[in-house]
Amino acid sequence: MAEVISPMDVDECDDDDPSLRSNKGKGVVAGGVPPDNRDTPWVEKYRPQSLDDVAAHRDIVDTIDRLTSENRLPHLLLYGPPGTGKTSTILAVARKLYGNQFHNMILELNASDDRGIDVVRQQIQDFASTQSFSFGAKSYVKLVLLDEADAMTKDAQFALRRVIEKYTKNTRFALICNHVNKIIPALQSRCTRFRFTPLDSVYVTERLKHVVEAERLDVTNSGLTALVRLSNGDMRKALNILQSTHMASPQITEEAVYLCTGNPLPKDIEQISYWLLNESFATSFIRISEMKTRKGFALVDIIREVTLFVFKIKMPSDVRVQLINDLSDLEYRLSFGCNDKLQLGSLIASFTRARSALVAAAK
């Protein structure tokens, strides 16, 4: 007679047994996040579980919510920068649609999975072609979720368009990507497109305050402002910076946030900009090099921050245009790994030319 293993025994079994591994983790909440696990990254711990929890894009969320409620969900194409809530939104839709049957009714494929033409013709087609049984009043369609769809090969995308057409009756497809121009027009025309823009600072601040309160963190107002500024509308980035700064420092201040991320402090950028606009070439080179070495700044970060500073100061438009153009060339060259010292010299030379143009314009 076969031996019966109780759930208690399964939890205590060795992780190396593949036959028992699938039984582990059943005590997790929707989305696969342990309820009170301190080791869980905050980006997963505070991932929205319902459409009401999604921080921004209320117009998009409300539209999808209404289509879901009326059982008229189209094929979806969600695109925009990372960390703006695309995956969270579609997972929240799936939870609302399927409830406890969430894992049985969706096929989720990420960029890390093999998604070539063979997967489209076999795995996706097999899932889409089978009809779901529904014993309730409503019969729900199944959902195929293709995250990072812009990483799919062109052949796979061409094969997918036929699958989408053929199995529309019982399956919906949700494509998520950062660059919509990498999705073939034939797929774009078959989907309802929604663009997720970078999050407004109000929504990022609101969500960060919720996490700060839940985790009982000591965060100053300047620290919160620095978190929002460095995130650039990316909620995932904001939460990661918040968690890493909390691990490094008991109090989350502006200085702690900038030190943790390695970005130059605003006062340091003001000092560097002062040297660039007022000191001689040799003096500027020595002082900026010394600050870079002492504080561990990357030249590309200095250039990005100085560029923002240039937009704030008053100067003739033609001088500003030329200076911004020079700074963009510098950043481009640094992306190829060019010599830092040479590029620093080029940065100072660009500002020296701009100073000469300012003096000429004043005369």
C-alpha positions as CSV (number, residue, x, y, z in Angstrom):
1,M,0.0,0.0,0.0
2,A,1.4,3.4,-1.0
3,E,2.5,5.6,1.9
4,V,0.4,8.8,2.3
5,I,2.4,12.0,2.8
6,S,0.6,14.7,4.8
7,P,1.0,18.4,3.9
8,M,3.1,18.8,7.1
9,D,5.5,16.2,5.9
10,V,5.8,17.8,2.5
11,D,6.9,21.1,4.0
12,E,9.6,19.4,6.0
13,C,10.9,17.4,3.0
14,D,14.2,18.1,1.3
15,D,14.1,20.8,-1.4
16,D,16.1,18.6,-3.8
17,D,13.2,16.2,-4.3
18,P,11.6,17.5,-7.6
19,S,8.4,15.4,-7.0
20,L,7.7,17.4,-3.8
21,R,9.0,20.8,-4.8
22,S,5.7,21.8,-6.4
23,N,3.8,21.4,-3.1
24,K,5.9,24.1,-1.4
25,G,4.8,27.7,-1.2
26,K,1.1,27.0,-1.2
27,G,0.7,29.3,1.8
28,V,1.4,32.4,-0.2
29,V,-1.0,35.2,-1.2
30,A,-2.0,36.0,-4.7
31,G,1.0,36.9,-6.9
32,G,3.3,34.5,-5.0
33,V,4.4,36.8,-2.2
34,P,4.7,35.4,1.3
35,P,2.4,37.3,3.7
36,D,4.9,38.4,6.3
37,N,8.3,37.6,5.0
38,R,11.0,40.2,5.9
39,D,13.3,38.9,3.1
40,T,10.8,39.7,0.3
41,P,11.9,42.6,-1.9
42,W,9.6,45.5,-1.4
43,V,8.9,45.8,-5.2
44,E,7.1,42.4,-4.8
45,K,5.8,42.8,-1.3
46,Y,4.0,46.0,-2.3
47,R,3.0,45.1,-5.8
48,P,-0.6,46.1,-6.3
49,Q,-2.9,43.1,-5.9
50,S,-6.1,44.7,-7.3
51,L,-6.9,47.4,-9.8
52,D,-7.8,49.8,-7.0
53,D,-4.2,49.5,-5.7
54,V,-2.5,50.6,-9.0
55,A,-0.9,53.9,-8.2
56,A,-1.6,56.0,-11.4
57,H,-3.0,55.8,-14.9
58,R,-6.6,55.8,-13.6
59,D,-8.0,56.5,-17.0
60,I,-6.4,53.3,-18.4
61,V,-7.2,51.2,-15.3
62,D,-10.8,52.4,-15.3
63,T,-11.2,51.6,-19.0
64,I,-9.8,48.0,-18.6
65,D,-11.8,47.6,-15.4
66,R,-15.0,48.5,-17.3
67,L,-14.2,46.2,-20.2
68,T,-13.4,43.4,-17.7
69,S,-16.7,43.9,-15.8
70,E,-18.7,43.7,-19.0
71,N,-16.8,40.6,-20.2
72,R,-15.6,42.5,-23.3
73,L,-11.9,42.3,-22.8
74,P,-10.0,42.9,-26.1
75,H,-6.4,41.8,-26.9
76,L,-4.2,44.3,-25.1
77,L,-0.9,45.9,-25.9
78,L,0.6,47.8,-22.9
79,Y,3.8,49.7,-23.5
80,G,5.9,52.4,-21.8
81,P,9.0,52.8,-19.7
82,P,9.9,50.2,-17.0
83,G,8.4,50.5,-13.5
84,T,5.2,52.3,-14.6
85,G,2.7,49.5,-13.7
86,K,2.1,47.5,-16.9
87,T,2.6,44.0,-15.5
88,S,0.9,44.9,-12.2
89,T,-2.2,46.2,-14.0
90,I,-2.6,43.0,-16.2
91,L,-2.0,40.7,-13.2
92,A,-4.6,42.6,-11.2
93,V,-7.0,42.2,-14.1
94,A,-6.3,38.4,-14.2
95,R,-6.9,38.2,-10.4
96,K,-10.2,40.0,-10.7
97,L,-11.3,37.8,-13.6
98,Y,-10.3,34.4,-12.3
99,G,-9.9,34.6,-8.5
100,N,-8.7,31.2,-7.2
101,Q,-8.3,29.8,-10.7
102,F,-5.7,32.5,-11.5
103,H,-2.8,30.1,-12.2
104,N,-4.9,27.7,-14.3
105,M,-6.4,30.3,-16.6
106,I,-3.3,32.3,-17.6
107,L,-0.1,31.4,-19.5
108,E,2.6,33.8,-18.6
109,L,5.8,33.9,-20.7
110,N,8.6,36.4,-19.9
111,A,11.7,37.5,-21.8
112,S,13.7,34.9,-19.8
113,D,11.6,32.1,-21.3
114,D,12.2,30.7,-24.7
115,R,9.6,32.4,-27.0
116,G,10.8,31.5,-30.4
117,I,8.6,30.3,-33.3
118,D,8.4,26.8,-31.9
119,V,7.0,28.0,-28.6
120,V,4.3,30.0,-30.4
121,R,3.4,27.0,-32.6
122,Q,3.3,24.5,-29.7
123,Q,3.0,25.8,-26.2
124,I,1.0,29.0,-26.9
125,Q,-1.2,27.3,-29.5
126,D,-1.9,24.3,-27.3
127,F,-2.9,26.5,-24.4
128,A,-5.1,28.8,-26.6
129,S,-6.8,26.0,-28.5
130,T,-8.2,24.2,-25.5
131,Q,-11.5,25.6,-24.1
132,S,-11.9,26.3,-20.4
133,F,-14.6,24.6,-18.4
134,S,-16.8,27.0,-16.4
135,F,-19.3,25.8,-13.8
136,G,-20.4,29.3,-12.9
137,A,-22.9,31.7,-14.5
138,K,-20.1,33.3,-16.5
139,S,-17.7,31.6,-19.0
140,Y,-14.4,33.4,-18.9
141,V,-11.8,33.5,-21.7
142,K,-8.3,32.4,-20.9
143,L,-5.4,34.9,-20.9
144,V,-1.9,34.6,-22.5
145,L,0.5,37.1,-21.0
146,L,3.6,37.9,-23.0
147,D,5.8,40.1,-20.9
148,E,8.7,41.9,-22.7
149,A,7.1,41.1,-26.0
150,D,9.6,43.4,-27.8
151,A,12.3,40.8,-27.2
152,M,10.4,38.2,-29.3
153,T,11.9,37.4,-32.7
154,K,10.1,38.7,-35.9
155,D,9.3,35.1,-36.9
156,A,7.7,34.4,-33.6
157,Q,5.6,37.6,-33.9
158,F,4.5,36.7,-37.4
159,A,3.4,33.2,-36.2
160,L,1.7,34.8,-33.2
161,R,-0.6,37.0,-35.3
162,R,-2.3,33.9,-36.8
163,V,-2.7,32.3,-33.4
164,I,-4.4,35.5,-32.1
165,E,-6.8,35.5,-35.0
166,K,-7.7,31.8,-34.8
167,Y,-8.4,31.5,-31.1
168,T,-10.0,34.9,-30.3
169,K,-13.2,33.1,-29.2
170,N,-11.8,31.6,-26.0
171,T,-8.4,33.3,-25.5
172,R,-7.2,36.8,-25.0
173,F,-3.6,38.0,-25.5
174,A,-1.9,40.7,-23.5
175,L,1.4,41.9,-24.8
176,I,3.7,44.0,-22.6
177,C,6.7,45.9,-23.9
178,N,9.0,48.9,-23.4
179,H,9.5,49.8,-27.1
180,V,6.3,49.5,-29.2
181,N,8.2,50.1,-32.4
182,K,9.7,46.6,-32.0
183,I,6.3,45.1,-32.3
184,I,5.3,44.3,-35.9
185,P,2.4,46.5,-37.2
186,A,0.3,43.3,-37.8
187,L,0.3,42.6,-34.1
188,Q,-0.3,46.2,-33.1
189,S,-3.4,46.4,-35.2
190,R,-4.9,43.4,-33.5
191,C,-4.6,44.9,-30.0
192,T,-6.0,47.8,-28.1
193,R,-3.0,49.9,-27.2
194,F,-2.4,51.6,-23.9
195,R,0.6,53.8,-23.2
196,F,1.9,53.9,-19.6
197,T,3.8,57.2,-19.1
198,P,6.4,57.7,-16.3
199,L,4.6,58.1,-13.0
200,D,3.9,61.6,-11.8
201,S,5.8,62.6,-8.7
202,V,2.5,62.9,-6.7
203,Y,1.7,59.2,-7.2
204,V,5.3,58.1,-6.4
205,T,5.3,60.2,-3.2
206,E,2.0,58.8,-2.2
207,R,3.1,55.2,-2.7
208,L,6.4,55.7,-0.9
209,K,4.6,57.3,2.1
210,H,2.4,54.1,2.2
211,V,5.5,51.9,2.3
212,V,7.3,54.1,4.8
213,E,4.3,53.9,7.1
214,A,3.9,50.1,6.7
215,E,7.6,49.5,7.3
216,R,7.9,52.2,10.1
217,L,10.9,53.9,8.5
218,D,12.5,57.2,9.6
219,V,12.4,59.3,6.4
220,T,13.0,63.0,6.3
221,N,11.2,65.3,3.8
222,S,14.4,66.0,1.9
223,G,15.1,62.2,1.7
224,L,11.6,61.6,0.3
225,T,12.1,64.4,-2.3
226,A,15.5,62.8,-3.3
227,L,13.9,59.4,-3.7
228,V,11.2,60.8,-6.0
229,R,13.7,62.9,-8.0
230,L,16.1,59.9,-8.6
231,S,13.3,57.5,-9.5
232,N,12.4,59.6,-12.7
233,G,8.8,58.2,-12.6
234,D,9.9,54.5,-12.1
235,M,8.1,53.1,-9.1
236,R,10.3,50.0,-9.1
237,K,13.4,52.1,-9.0
238,A,12.0,54.2,-6.2
239,L,11.2,51.2,-4.0
240,N,14.6,49.6,-4.6
241,I,16.4,52.8,-3.7
242,L,14.3,53.1,-0.6
243,Q,15.0,49.6,0.6
244,S,18.7,49.7,-0.1
245,T,19.1,53.1,1.7
246,H,17.1,51.7,4.6
247,M,19.5,48.7,4.8
248,A,22.5,51.1,4.7
249,S,21.3,53.9,7.0
250,P,19.0,54.0,10.0
251,Q,17.6,57.4,8.9
252,I,16.8,58.0,5.2
253,T,18.0,61.6,4.5
254,E,18.8,63.3,1.2
255,E,22.6,62.6,1.7
256,A,22.0,58.9,2.6
257,V,19.9,58.4,-0.6
258,Y,22.5,60.1,-2.8
259,L,25.4,58.2,-1.1
260,C,23.6,54.9,-1.5
261,T,22.9,55.4,-5.3
262,G,26.3,57.1,-6.0
263,N,24.7,60.1,-7.6
264,P,26.3,63.6,-7.0
265,L,24.5,65.7,-4.4
266,P,22.8,68.9,-5.7
267,K,25.3,71.1,-3.8
268,D,28.2,69.2,-5.4
269,I,26.7,69.8,-8.9
270,E,26.3,73.5,-8.0
271,Q,29.9,73.6,-7.0
272,I,31.1,71.9,-10.2
273,S,28.9,74.2,-12.3
274,Y,30.4,77.2,-10.5
275,W,34.0,76.0,-11.4
276,L,33.0,75.3,-15.0
277,L,31.5,78.8,-15.4
278,N,34.1,80.8,-13.5
279,E,37.5,79.1,-13.1
280,S,40.2,78.6,-15.6
281,F,40.6,75.4,-17.5
282,A,43.5,74.1,-15.4
283,T,41.9,75.0,-12.0
284,S,38.5,73.4,-13.1
285,F,40.2,70.2,-14.2
286,I,42.2,69.8,-11.0
287,R,39.2,70.5,-8.7
288,I,36.7,68.4,-10.5
289,S,39.2,65.5,-10.8
290,E,39.9,65.7,-7.1
291,M,36.1,65.7,-6.2
292,K,35.5,62.8,-8.5
293,T,38.3,60.8,-6.8
294,R,37.3,61.8,-3.3
295,K,33.6,61.1,-3.6
296,G,33.6,58.4,-6.2
297,F,31.5,60.2,-8.9
298,A,31.1,58.9,-12.4
299,L,31.7,61.5,-15.1
300,V,28.5,60.4,-16.9
301,D,26.4,61.2,-13.8
302,I,28.1,64.6,-13.4
303,I,27.3,65.4,-17.1
304,R,23.6,64.4,-16.7
305,E,23.2,66.5,-13.6
306,V,25.1,69.5,-15.1
307,T,22.8,69.3,-18.2
308,L,19.8,69.8,-15.9
309,F,21.5,72.7,-14.2
310,V,22.2,74.3,-17.6
311,F,18.5,74.5,-18.2
312,K,18.0,76.4,-15.0
313,I,20.5,79.2,-15.5
314,K,19.9,82.2,-17.8
315,M,21.9,82.4,-21.0
316,P,21.2,83.2,-24.7
317,S,19.3,80.4,-26.5
318,D,22.0,79.9,-29.2
319,V,24.7,79.4,-26.5
320,R,22.5,77.0,-24.5
321,V,21.8,75.0,-27.7
322,Q,25.5,74.6,-28.5
323,L,26.3,73.7,-24.9
324,I,23.6,71.0,-24.7
325,N,24.7,69.6,-28.0
326,D,28.3,69.3,-26.7
327,L,27.1,67.7,-23.5
328,S,25.0,65.1,-25.5
329,D,28.1,64.3,-27.6
330,L,30.1,63.8,-24.4
331,E,27.5,61.4,-22.9
332,Y,27.4,59.5,-26.2
333,R,31.2,59.1,-26.3
334,L,31.2,57.9,-22.6
335,S,28.6,55.2,-23.4
336,F,31.3,53.7,-25.6
337,G,33.9,53.7,-22.8
338,C,36.0,56.6,-23.9
339,N,38.8,57.9,-21.6
340,D,37.3,59.8,-18.6
341,K,40.2,62.3,-18.4
342,L,39.9,63.3,-22.1
343,Q,36.1,63.6,-21.8
344,L,36.5,65.8,-18.6
345,G,38.8,68.0,-20.6
346,S,36.2,68.2,-23.3
347,L,33.5,69.1,-20.8
348,I,35.5,72.0,-19.5
349,A,36.4,73.1,-23.0
350,S,32.7,73.2,-23.9
351,F,32.0,75.5,-21.0
352,T,35.0,77.6,-21.8
353,R,33.6,78.1,-25.3
354,A,30.2,78.9,-23.9
355,R,31.8,81.5,-21.5
356,S,33.5,83.2,-24.5
357,A,30.2,83.3,-26.3
358,L,28.5,84.8,-23.3
359,V,31.2,87.5,-23.0
360,A,30.8,88.3,-26.7
361,A,27.0,88.5,-26.4
362,A,27.3,90.8,-23.5
363,K,29.4,93.3,-25.5
